[in-house]
Every structure is written in structure tokens, then in C-alpha cells.
Amino acid sequence: MNESRSVWALNGLTGGLIATALLLSILAVLTFFAMNVQTANSENYYKIVNEKSIKMFSTENSKHLVDAK
């Protein structure tokens, strides 16, 4: 007979259910934070100035973006 049982041993179905619940709760929290970030930034528009002078390969293209607020 196996006498080395432990209350804290999470094997089999119980461990699988706990792991699934933990992963789903992490997914829910990360989705909640992602939705908050998207909502906060959904109306931050940029205005492009001097669009004719933008070059395809340039490190200075960020100078053409101006915050529209």
C-alpha cells in the first residue's frame, strides 16, 4: 500500500484543472490590460507635416510626426 501520500501533491485531474484555471486567469488579466491600453491610445492621432519630403530609407522620418492634440 502506498503510504507516502501528500495533501499538496497536485497530480492527475486535480493538477490539470488547477493549471488550466491558472492559465485562463492569466489570459484574462493580460487581455484586460491590453484592452485598457488600446482604449487609452485609440484617440492619439498624429499629424504628418511635410509629407513630400519623407524619404523611404531615412532615420529622420520621425521628425515629420507631430502630436495632433
Secondary structure, 3 states (H helix, E strand, C coil): CCCCCCCCCCCHHHHHHHHHHHHHHHHHHHHHHHHHHHHHHCCCCEEECCHHHCCCCCCCHHHHEEECC
